[in-house]
Amino acid sequence: MENFEENQLIETIDEEGNVIKFELFDIVEVDNQEYALLLPTDAQEGEDDEIVLMRLSKEGEDYLFETIDDDAEFEKVASYVESLEDEEE
């Protein structure tokens, strides 16, 4: 897999057409599928950083960030990320 630069900024567009900027925090692999952990760059001062999970796929040389619509898939990835956080503590 191609290495991402640290502090890489990602822009996505929400359902209302608003551009949302994220910082790429990490990439994890669950069941042979890669997922991006993203931190919103516009979080208000003092707010907890809420990590956003997105499915990562590659189309040619470009990486695509897709929302995870399947609740079971989302829960599986979220549980995996939480287990990583528990190991770090």
Biotite code that builds the C-alpha atoms (Angstrom):
import biotite.structure as struc

atoms = struc.array([
    struc.Atom([0.000, 0.000, 0.000], chain_id="A", res_id=1, res_name="MET", atom_name="CA", element="C"),
    struc.Atom([1.142, 3.496, -0.764], chain_id="A", res_id=2, res_name="GLU", atom_name="CA", element="C"),
    struc.Atom([2.328, 5.416, 2.282], chain_id="A", res_id=3, res_name="ASN", atom_name="CA", element="C"),
    struc.Atom([0.306, 8.442, 3.279], chain_id="A", res_id=4, res_name="PHE", atom_name="CA", element="C"),
    struc.Atom([2.136, 11.502, 4.499], chain_id="A", res_id=5, res_name="GLU", atom_name="CA", element="C"),
    struc.Atom([1.566, 12.436, 8.105], chain_id="A", res_id=6, res_name="GLU", atom_name="CA", element="C"),
    struc.Atom([-0.890, 15.289, 8.574], chain_id="A", res_id=7, res_name="ASN", atom_name="CA", element="C"),
    struc.Atom([-2.405, 14.644, 5.150], chain_id="A", res_id=8, res_name="GLN", atom_name="CA", element="C"),
    struc.Atom([-5.601, 16.622, 4.705], chain_id="A", res_id=9, res_name="LEU", atom_name="CA", element="C"),
    struc.Atom([-8.628, 14.991, 3.117], chain_id="A", res_id=10, res_name="ILE", atom_name="CA", element="C"),
    struc.Atom([-11.665, 16.869, 1.816], chain_id="A", res_id=11, res_name="GLU", atom_name="CA", element="C"),
    struc.Atom([-15.068, 15.215, 1.546], chain_id="A", res_id=12, res_name="THR", atom_name="CA", element="C"),
    struc.Atom([-18.493, 16.556, 0.660], chain_id="A", res_id=13, res_name="ILE", atom_name="CA", element="C"),
    struc.Atom([-21.468, 15.796, 2.919], chain_id="A", res_id=14, res_name="ASP", atom_name="CA", element="C"),
    struc.Atom([-25.078, 15.171, 1.884], chain_id="A", res_id=15, res_name="GLU", atom_name="CA", element="C"),
    struc.Atom([-25.805, 18.921, 1.787], chain_id="A", res_id=16, res_name="GLU", atom_name="CA", element="C"),
    struc.Atom([-22.828, 19.691, -0.457], chain_id="A", res_id=17, res_name="GLY", atom_name="CA", element="C"),
    struc.Atom([-20.671, 21.160, 2.327], chain_id="A", res_id=18, res_name="ASN", atom_name="CA", element="C"),
    struc.Atom([-16.929, 20.564, 2.111], chain_id="A", res_id=19, res_name="VAL", atom_name="CA", element="C"),
    struc.Atom([-15.555, 18.962, 5.278], chain_id="A", res_id=20, res_name="ILE", atom_name="CA", element="C"),
    struc.Atom([-11.821, 18.795, 5.900], chain_id="A", res_id=21, res_name="LYS", atom_name="CA", element="C"),
    struc.Atom([-10.211, 15.962, 7.816], chain_id="A", res_id=22, res_name="PHE", atom_name="CA", element="C"),
    struc.Atom([-6.720, 15.058, 8.879], chain_id="A", res_id=23, res_name="GLU", atom_name="CA", element="C"),
    struc.Atom([-5.754, 11.459, 8.134], chain_id="A", res_id=24, res_name="LEU", atom_name="CA", element="C"),
    struc.Atom([-5.067, 9.967, 11.566], chain_id="A", res_id=25, res_name="PHE", atom_name="CA", element="C"),
    struc.Atom([-4.432, 6.308, 10.697], chain_id="A", res_id=26, res_name="ASP", atom_name="CA", element="C"),
    struc.Atom([-5.336, 3.445, 8.399], chain_id="A", res_id=27, res_name="ILE", atom_name="CA", element="C"),
    struc.Atom([-6.426, 0.070, 9.773], chain_id="A", res_id=28, res_name="VAL", atom_name="CA", element="C"),
    struc.Atom([-7.240, -3.182, 8.020], chain_id="A", res_id=29, res_name="GLU", atom_name="CA", element="C"),
    struc.Atom([-10.219, -5.331, 9.031], chain_id="A", res_id=30, res_name="VAL", atom_name="CA", element="C"),
    struc.Atom([-11.158, -8.469, 7.067], chain_id="A", res_id=31, res_name="ASP", atom_name="CA", element="C"),
    struc.Atom([-8.845, -7.520, 4.165], chain_id="A", res_id=32, res_name="ASN", atom_name="CA", element="C"),
    struc.Atom([-10.528, -4.109, 3.816], chain_id="A", res_id=33, res_name="GLN", atom_name="CA", element="C"),
    struc.Atom([-8.728, -0.881, 4.672], chain_id="A", res_id=34, res_name="GLU", atom_name="CA", element="C"),
    struc.Atom([-10.415, 1.871, 6.657], chain_id="A", res_id=35, res_name="TYR", atom_name="CA", element="C"),
    struc.Atom([-9.289, 5.435, 7.251], chain_id="A", res_id=36, res_name="ALA", atom_name="CA", element="C"),
    struc.Atom([-9.508, 7.066, 10.676], chain_id="A", res_id=37, res_name="LEU", atom_name="CA", element="C"),
    struc.Atom([-10.068, 10.764, 10.124], chain_id="A", res_id=38, res_name="LEU", atom_name="CA", element="C"),
    struc.Atom([-10.078, 13.728, 12.503], chain_id="A", res_id=39, res_name="LEU", atom_name="CA", element="C"),
    struc.Atom([-12.180, 16.793, 11.600], chain_id="A", res_id=40, res_name="PRO", atom_name="CA", element="C"),
    struc.Atom([-9.909, 19.823, 11.267], chain_id="A", res_id=41, res_name="THR", atom_name="CA", element="C"),
    struc.Atom([-12.676, 22.274, 12.152], chain_id="A", res_id=42, res_name="ASP", atom_name="CA", element="C"),
    struc.Atom([-13.435, 20.874, 15.623], chain_id="A", res_id=43, res_name="ALA", atom_name="CA", element="C"),
    struc.Atom([-14.044, 23.620, 18.134], chain_id="A", res_id=44, res_name="GLN", atom_name="CA", element="C"),
    struc.Atom([-11.380, 24.331, 20.753], chain_id="A", res_id=45, res_name="GLU", atom_name="CA", element="C"),
    struc.Atom([-11.895, 22.136, 23.796], chain_id="A", res_id=46, res_name="GLY", atom_name="CA", element="C"),
    struc.Atom([-14.112, 19.592, 22.028], chain_id="A", res_id=47, res_name="GLU", atom_name="CA", element="C"),
    struc.Atom([-13.104, 15.965, 22.154], chain_id="A", res_id=48, res_name="ASP", atom_name="CA", element="C"),
    struc.Atom([-11.624, 14.793, 18.894], chain_id="A", res_id=49, res_name="ASP", atom_name="CA", element="C"),
    struc.Atom([-14.233, 12.581, 17.301], chain_id="A", res_id=50, res_name="GLU", atom_name="CA", element="C"),
    struc.Atom([-12.704, 10.086, 14.897], chain_id="A", res_id=51, res_name="ILE", atom_name="CA", element="C"),
    struc.Atom([-14.609, 9.476, 11.675], chain_id="A", res_id=52, res_name="VAL", atom_name="CA", element="C"),
    struc.Atom([-14.356, 6.023, 10.087], chain_id="A", res_id=53, res_name="LEU", atom_name="CA", element="C"),
    struc.Atom([-14.467, 5.692, 6.315], chain_id="A", res_id=54, res_name="MET", atom_name="CA", element="C"),
    struc.Atom([-13.918, 2.732, 3.991], chain_id="A", res_id=55, res_name="ARG", atom_name="CA", element="C"),
    struc.Atom([-10.798, 3.190, 1.883], chain_id="A", res_id=56, res_name="LEU", atom_name="CA", element="C"),
    struc.Atom([-10.674, 1.883, -1.658], chain_id="A", res_id=57, res_name="SER", atom_name="CA", element="C"),
    struc.Atom([-8.286, 2.462, -4.516], chain_id="A", res_id=58, res_name="LYS", atom_name="CA", element="C"),
    struc.Atom([-9.337, 3.392, -8.021], chain_id="A", res_id=59, res_name="GLU", atom_name="CA", element="C"),
    struc.Atom([-6.285, 3.459, -10.258], chain_id="A", res_id=60, res_name="GLY", atom_name="CA", element="C"),
    struc.Atom([-3.784, 5.661, -8.433], chain_id="A", res_id=61, res_name="GLU", atom_name="CA", element="C"),
    struc.Atom([-6.473, 7.496, -6.472], chain_id="A", res_id=62, res_name="ASP", atom_name="CA", element="C"),
    struc.Atom([-7.802, 6.606, -3.037], chain_id="A", res_id=63, res_name="TYR", atom_name="CA", element="C"),
    struc.Atom([-11.524, 6.955, -2.416], chain_id="A", res_id=64, res_name="LEU", atom_name="CA", element="C"),
    struc.Atom([-13.056, 7.547, 0.997], chain_id="A", res_id=65, res_name="PHE", atom_name="CA", element="C"),
    struc.Atom([-16.532, 6.037, 1.306], chain_id="A", res_id=66, res_name="GLU", atom_name="CA", element="C"),
    struc.Atom([-19.040, 6.174, 4.124], chain_id="A", res_id=67, res_name="THR", atom_name="CA", element="C"),
    struc.Atom([-19.801, 2.877, 5.845], chain_id="A", res_id=68, res_name="ILE", atom_name="CA", element="C"),
    struc.Atom([-23.538, 2.374, 5.390], chain_id="A", res_id=69, res_name="ASP", atom_name="CA", element="C"),
    struc.Atom([-23.699, -1.156, 6.797], chain_id="A", res_id=70, res_name="ASP", atom_name="CA", element="C"),
    struc.Atom([-24.224, -0.984, 10.590], chain_id="A", res_id=71, res_name="ASP", atom_name="CA", element="C"),
    struc.Atom([-22.633, -4.403, 11.196], chain_id="A", res_id=72, res_name="ALA", atom_name="CA", element="C"),
    struc.Atom([-19.538, -3.448, 9.192], chain_id="A", res_id=73, res_name="GLU", atom_name="CA", element="C"),
    struc.Atom([-19.274, -0.119, 11.028], chain_id="A", res_id=74, res_name="PHE", atom_name="CA", element="C"),
    struc.Atom([-19.604, -1.801, 14.442], chain_id="A", res_id=75, res_name="GLU", atom_name="CA", element="C"),
    struc.Atom([-16.922, -4.363, 13.543], chain_id="A", res_id=76, res_name="LYS", atom_name="CA", element="C"),
    struc.Atom([-14.449, -1.648, 12.538], chain_id="A", res_id=77, res_name="VAL", atom_name="CA", element="C"),
    struc.Atom([-15.327, 0.568, 15.528], chain_id="A", res_id=78, res_name="ALA", atom_name="CA", element="C"),
    struc.Atom([-14.806, -2.369, 17.912], chain_id="A", res_id=79, res_name="SER", atom_name="CA", element="C"),
    struc.Atom([-11.436, -3.102, 16.331], chain_id="A", res_id=80, res_name="TYR", atom_name="CA", element="C"),
    struc.Atom([-10.332, 0.531, 16.688], chain_id="A", res_id=81, res_name="VAL", atom_name="CA", element="C"),
    struc.Atom([-11.493, 0.576, 20.324], chain_id="A", res_id=82, res_name="GLU", atom_name="CA", element="C"),
    struc.Atom([-9.485, -2.591, 21.010], chain_id="A", res_id=83, res_name="SER", atom_name="CA", element="C"),
    struc.Atom([-6.390, -0.856, 19.621], chain_id="A", res_id=84, res_name="LEU", atom_name="CA", element="C"),
    struc.Atom([-6.995, 2.117, 21.917], chain_id="A", res_id=85, res_name="GLU", atom_name="CA", element="C"),
    struc.Atom([-7.357, -0.232, 24.912], chain_id="A", res_id=86, res_name="ASP", atom_name="CA", element="C"),
    struc.Atom([-4.021, -1.867, 24.098], chain_id="A", res_id=87, res_name="GLU", atom_name="CA", element="C"),
    struc.Atom([-2.294, 1.530, 24.071], chain_id="A", res_id=88, res_name="GLU", atom_name="CA", element="C"),
    struc.Atom([-3.505, 2.453, 27.545], chain_id="A", res_id=89, res_name="GLU", atom_name="CA", element="C"),
])
